[in-house]
Every structure is written in C-alpha cells, then in structure tokens.
Amino acid sequence: MPSATIPFSIYLFAGLSLTVGFGSLIVFAFFLYLGSFPWVVLPLGVTEGLLFDVALCFAFFLQHTGMTRIRAKSKQFLGRNFKAIFSIVSGVFLVAFMVLWQKSSLSLVSADGFWGGLLRVIFFIGVAGQLWTTFSLTSIDPFGVQDLLARPGSKANSEAPSLVVKNAYAWVRHPAYFTMLLLIWGYPDLTADRLLLNVLFTVWIVMGTLYEERELAALFGEEYLTYQREVPMLIPYRLPKRNRR
C-alpha cells in the first residue's frame, strides 16, 4: 500500500511553527542579554509602566501555562497539530510581550568590571545549559515539525514517555528551568522593570516546577520518587551519583 503524500500545506505549517517558535526564542535571548527594546514607548509614568509590564507578564504566563495544562484534552481534537499550534501561539505572545514591554527609567543597580563580566558569563552558561538540556533528551521536537511530517498513517512519537536521567538531567531534575533562571538573572544593569521581570518569571518557573513534580511523580511512580531522592529539583548543589540512561 503506497504511503500517503504529505500535503504542501503541512510543510508550510511546519515551517511557520519553526520560524515563529524558534525565531521568537532567539529574539527573547537577545532581549534578556541586551535589555528591553524601545520599539513601542507608551506615555506612561514609572508606576503605570510597571503595572503595564505586570499585565504583559501575566498575559504570557496565562497563555503558556493554560495551553500546557489543557494539552491532554487538546490532543483529543488537535492531535499531532498541538505542538505546532502551541509553538506558533506562544511565539506570537512572546513577540508581543517583547514589543510592548516598557523600559523603566528607574535604575536600581549596575554591575561593572569583574561583577559585570561574571553576570555575562552566567548568561552564556545558561545558553550552553539550554543546548545541553535539549540534546540530553531522547526525542527532540519542541516545535512539532516531526509530528506534522510523520502525520500520514504514522505511529511516530506515539510510544509511552520514558524518564530521562542522563547528562543534564543527572545534575538537576529540571535543567531547562535552572538554565532559564541563569539567562534571566545574568544581566548587569538592573532597572525597575528588569527586576520586575526577573522576580515574576522566577516565581512562575518555581511554581511551574512544583506543579510538574506532582505530574511526573504520578506518571512515573516509584521510579520518579527514586529520582527525586537522588537528584536536586532545580539547583544543582551536588555532584550526580550516577547516569542511568
């Protein structure tokens, strides 16, 4: 029986997901490294600008967390389109977040010399850690491209999830979140809006990590409970005991 031909629209959809999803993350990395971009400057005072930034943060958090939490139900009618849709929608929200972000004129502290250089090093450790985390996974398809292209009659990516505890995951149970914190805090010029971003994103990441811990424990059972006892959750404060797989 001949295999079904993948429609050209699927390639366009996959390309859009990769462009918007990956592109927005690259721009966000520059946003964190260079500071906010003065693309849209609204006539707001310091307090009003910070409140506006709070609203932007919560809009992004609600979109990202909401789509993640309803993923199981969404799969019933979105199927293998979910990752690509999530990538595109999240990318659009992230770009809007960066475009509309209001930079505060209130400077709190600025690190120069050794300390400024150290913060830059921390940022690039975060970049390297994100890459290491990605390649530590057994299956890499954050933008849903493989799901889309394997769509016609394929059983790809339908296998049961497995617990990864090697490489970056041998040091900390949530290396992507830990290295994201390094990216967020590895910035030498702390303005009021940047402190706001750092604190809100840190709280969101920690809360998301705690929620995921419960989900993973329910999914993997005793295997994950053993992993919890052996590997730190978010901060790699000790050497890994072993690499299992």
Phi, psi and omega in degrees: 000122183294146179287147180291144178279136179283123180298150180298329180298330178292320176297320178296317179297316179296318178296321178295318178298315180295317182293310183289314183294305182291319180299317180295325178292322177296315179297322179295325176297318176294323177301316180287325183282318185266341188100171185296153181264132180278057183281318178232113180250111181269150180284071183239147173286180182300311182294315180297320179297319179293321177295323177296318178295324176300316179298320178297317179300313183291327176297316178293317180299315182296318179297309185294311181292319181299313180293326179292318184288330181266013185302316182299317179289323181296328181300336182295328180239347176262336178056226182282000175281346190301310183302317181293317178297316178299318180299315182291311181297316179296321178297318178296315179297320181293318177296315177299321178302312182289321181295320186270351183301134182257117180284135180272144177278354182273108179267130183263312180201148178226128182263126178242173174060228184301313184292322175296318177295323179297319179295324176294321177297318178301319179300313183287334170297321176297319178298311179298322179294323177297317179295316179298318178299316181300314183278356173280343182282149179283335179225127183240107177205059185293339183255005175075014183293314180297320178300317182292315184285341178265011191298312188293103174065017184264150175254017182297145178062019180261358181289159181295145180294147178239151181277122180262125181228019182257169175052239182300327182284353173277342180268322183206147186287337180229068184296329179296322180286319178299313181290333174295322176296324176296319178297319183292315186270350181278057183224129189278341185250100186266102173266172182299319181290326180290321176298319177300311179301313183300314183292312182296317179293323178296314179299316179298316180295316180296316179297318178296323179296315180297321179294317180296327178302317180295319180296317182292322177296322178291326183284315187257350175064226185299329179300319180284327178297321175295318177300320178298321181289333186264333188233134178299155183286306190232329182248118181283079186270000178214161180288147179293144179283321184196161170249113184274318179194000000 
